[in-house]
Amino acid sequence: MPLISTKGVYGLTAMYELSKHEKDSPMQIKEISSNANIPQNYLEQLLSKLRRAELVKSIRGAKGGYILASDPEDILVKDILIALEDDLKIIDNKAENPILNIFFDDAKKSMKDIFDINLAKLDDYQEKYNEFLHYSI
């Protein structure tokens, strides 16, 4: 079983889409769904969880939609994943061996440290992607 499910990947993708959108202009679900290639019904469930975690705000009305609850610099990737996945787990149960439990606890901490970047930092990966696309021989 993967450490991060489709729920986490889609949710992080939706949050990234919102981070690229105008700050005070709500983004409608169908627009997020289309841009991120996420099924709209599934996206509604994810945004509901993210709203309860106070990571997004919903705006009602004809011009309504979703906006980030904070600046992208203040939202951590690990907080998004924890809100959607309930926790970041390496294993489901404790091991019989206490040495392995210590190892798995350290591994979990290391994994959380990897995801301890803010949403705005994902733009750095756009540059890496652009370099990859413009590679020439």
Disulfide bonds with the S-S distance in Angstrom:
none
